[in-house]
């Protein structure tokens, strides 16, 4: 089936747009045949890779698990569904553990946890971008600003739409000593997201820090 091949090709690309495309194809296939275990497995994979958590309703992981289990009930020998379900559950456990370390203020343990989680499924671009973004945030807490910036760059290579990583990178750039670049980056982000009050506040703070740093430089010149 050429539609199945198209869905698989989009899953391989793994970008947010490609995953949306794969989701549309699999939903159409499932409308044609609600017992199509392969289409149901692909639908599960598209949701697992998209990894969205809406404020209301089930997360993509919850819906994905439902599809994988449905595919296995239709075809107990479906190794794809079984493998992806196991991978997803393993990744979810690792991410939750790292998040828990972060919440408890154990930032070095959180960095280790995110590092382990990001190794579980190299094909999962969106989730791995989030894990790297989280690791960058943990590294900000341990004042490893250069490593935090590197993590943000890695995250943005995987998912160029990931705004949180852009914000963290700007903060890491500033805290690392370059408030001028941080202000430039935050201004660009502020233009892309004009209604974001939190971002506007971060920009104001960065501008204050830039003024402070210039004052320090001025006093250094005066001796």
Beta strands, then each sheet from edge to edge (+ up, - down):
end
